[in-house]
Amino acid sequence: MKNHDYGFLAQVLARGINQYFSQIGAKLNLSGMEIVILNFFFDNYQTTVYQTDIEREFNIRSSTATANIRIMVQKELLQQTVDPNDKRRKQLSLTHKSMQLETQLNASKERLEQALLTGMPTSQQQTFLASLELAIKNLHSFNTH
């Protein structure tokens, strides 16, 4: 495979995943990004989450995170509370309404992963995952220089 194909293929894969989550979201009155953010919270339910965590996880600007969080608070999917250790910061947490979506969104995520991994032997799945993680780490390092 030629070197210049990697970025293109990654972009095609990302676009397909975004389209899938947008389709799921349309049925639930959620944007694809809202679904991805909710999945982040479901995966980190025992951790205190701040806006900066979302910015870092999704490599998005503060203004983008602020806009998404504001909408999710208005939709009663997230709630903001003042951090007891730092009154300038707000902790983000799931609401009862968003927790009711967890089973449905986890099932959607599992269907996507099954589709992505169809026909891949376990060893190839492990290599694929390790390669994705390394590529993300490399890209993060590359973008911060």
Secondary structure by P-SEA (a helix, b strand, c coil): ccccaaaaaaaaaaaaaaaaaaaaaaaacccaaaaaaaaaaaaaccccccaaaaaaaacccaaaaaaaaaaaaaaccbbbbcccccccbbbbbbcaaaaaaaaaaaaaaaaaaaaaaccccaaaaaaaaaaaaaaaaaaaaaaac
